[in-house]
Amino acid sequence: MREKSVVEHVGKGAARATRRQLRHKLLNEQTAYFLGRQLSPKMARFYARTKVDVILSEGSTEVNAHGRGLVRT
C-alpha cells in the first residue's frame, strides 16, 4: 500500500488559511473569556470580535503567528 504524501502549503492561499486559523483560535479564546463574565452569547462574540481586531491590528506576539510552525513536512 502507498502511504499518503503530506502536502506542504505554499502561496497566498496558505497564508490566508493560516491567518484564518489564528483569528479563529483567538476568537474562541476571547469568546470563552467573555462568556465566563456572564454575558449573553451574542454580546460575548461581539466583544471577542472587537478585541481580536485590536490584537491583530497591533500585531500578535505569538511565535507561530504567521504560520511558520503550521507547515508540516
N, C-alpha and C positions, 0 to 999 in steps of 0.2 A: 504494500500500500504506500502511496505517496503521501508525504506529510504536506500539510498546507503551508504555503510560503507566507511569511509575515510581510505585510505591506508597509513600507515606510511612507509617511505622508509628507509631501513637499509641495510648496507653492502657496498661492493665496487661499485656496480652499482649506488647507490645513491650518493656516493662520487664523482664519475666521472660526473654524471649529474649535481651536484652542481658546480663543477669546470667549466664545460662547460657553465652553466648559468652565472657564474661570468665572465668568459672570454668573452662571447658574449655581456654582458652588458658593460664591459669596452671597447670592440671593437667598439660598437655602439657610445659610448660617444666620444672616440678619433676620430673616422671617422667623426662625425659631427663637431668636433673642426677643423680638418684639411680641411674639405670641406668649412668651413667658411673662410679659409685663401686663397681662390681662387686657390686651387689645383685641378687637374683632379681627377675624382673618383678613378681611379686605383692607382694613386700616394697617395691619401689620405688614401686608405685602406692599402697600403704598409707601410706608416709611422705609421698608427694606429697599425698594427700588430707588428712592431718592438718596439713601445713604450709600448704596453701591455706586450710583452715578458719581457721587462725590469722591469715593475711594478710587474709582477707575480714572477720573479726570486728574487726580493728584498723583497718580502712579502707584502701583502696588509694590509692596516691599517683599513679596514672596520671591523665592529663588527661581521657581518654575513658572513665573507669571507669564512669560512669553512662550511657553510651551517647549522649551528646550528639553525638559525632562520627560515629556509625554511621548516622544518618538521612540518606538520600540524597535529593536533590531533582532 
